[in-house]
């Protein structure tokens, strides 16, 4: 999951990889207004997530209640959608970046 968050933070940035609140919010606003940008960020996330550790992928599949083969696509699309809709705040993304799952992140990953 940490890898997905890093990819999201980098993909969100209009001006490169970022961890600042302002750039996160700018990227989130850009995602909210552009379906093609959401699709591109999601596809880049999926492409990079394929290199994840198989054990981590399996654990994510258990958390998300999906098959291992679906984890990358669903996790990336759910996280991108959550950022675009404002459901995933900067603080939540930062928590995930540091390996901390919160109840909200679990709900997002589970599609609830």
Beta strands, then each sheet from edge to edge (+ up, - down):
end
